């Protein structure tokens, strides 16, 4: 029952991530092209478009990083996998996932502090009615989500090792 609920929840989360990322990319392309057309042909532009595009790039990049972590396609430095026995390699992957989780959680905490400071002292800057602190919420959300995914990968790795299963990376799709 719990496993079925977990799978349904993760499927919904994956759908929301993929849809939001796709929409962000489409809107970014359309908005950037519109800005180019307005500047080149009409000597004008949308004053809010450039700052919004900067935030959209942040959102797309961090959401893309979260999706890459979900799919186990994130950047990884592999110096020892060909040097150590496979039984040790599984445990090294678990340790690497736990280290990555710790880094993500430290970054998520720092991002929460940053967003809190931005809300308190941000000076009331807005873009299309959104305060700058609201637009920066992607930082703690993305780092928290990546930290959670690394934790899940580490726990799954431990179970896989203890059950004698394959030590290949998990695809959380």
C-alpha positions, 0 to 999 in steps of 0.5 A: 500500500505504501509502495503504491502510494509512493509510486503514484506520488513520484509519478505525479511529481515527475509529471509536474517537473517535466511539464514545468520544465517544458513550459519554461523552455517554450515560454523562454524561447517565445519571449526571447524571440519576441524581444528580438523582434520588438527591438529589431523591427519596432525599436522597443521591447518589454521592460520586464522581459529580460529580468524575467528571462534571467529568472526563468533560466535559473528555474530551468537550470535548477529544475533540469538539475533535479530531473538529471538527479532523478534520472541518475544522469547528473555530473559525476566524477568517476575515478575509482570504479574500474580500480575497485571490486564490484562489492566495494563499488556498491558501498562507494556509490552509497557513500557518494550518494550520502555525500551528495545528499549532505551537500544538497541539504547544506545548499538548501539550508543556505538557500532558505536563509538567502530567500528569507533575507531576500524577503526581509531586506529585498527592497520590494523589487517585483517582476510581473507582481512577483517579489524577487524572493518568490522568484528565488524559491527555486533554490531551496526547492531544487536543492532539497529535492535533489538531496531527497533523491540522493537519500533515496538512491543511497537507501535503495543502494543499501537494500540492493547490496544487502539483497545481492542485486545488481549494483548498477545505478538506479533509474528513478523514472 
